[in-house]
Amino acid sequence: MPLPYKINLIDHDRWLSSGYKRAFSWGLVLDAAAKELGFWRVARYNPNLDTEGGCYEFSLEKTGPAIVSEEFAFLDSRISRGIALSDFVAKISDWLKDQ
């Protein structure tokens, strides 16, 4: 079954709805055809401090080195997190084109 976007971050909504719990701060990255590309995760953040930022990272393995990353200013700022998420997905798409 095709997925809705060119790049899909599986379980990202679960992380948001959990209140940014670390246990849910990662998931699969799939293309529109549901092909597994790697993993997304959120690094360098403290879910207890909504005034600190973090970093989206993409890697080929769950705990592997980041291939693509994008900083965001505040966890609870939809604007900051949304812009970073859009840029992050665009970077993954660019990386995919280069493969």
Stockholm file with secondary structure:
# STOCKHOLM 1.0

chainA/1-99         MPLPYKINLIDHDRWLSSGYKRAFSWGLVLDAAAKELGFWRVARYNPNLDTEGGCYEFSLEKTGPAIVSEEFAFLDSRISRGIALSDFVAKISDWLKDQ
#=GR chainA/1-99 SS CCCSSSEEETTHHHHHHTTSCGGGSEEEEEETTCCEEEEEEEESCCTTCTTCCEEEEEESSTTSCCSEEEEESCTTCHHHHHHHHHHHHHHHHHHHHHC
#=GC SS_cons        CCCSSSEEETTHHHHHHTTSCGGGSEEEEEETTCCEEEEEEEESCCTTCTTCCEEEEEESSTTSCCSEEEEESCTTCHHHHHHHHHHHHHHHHHHHHHC
//
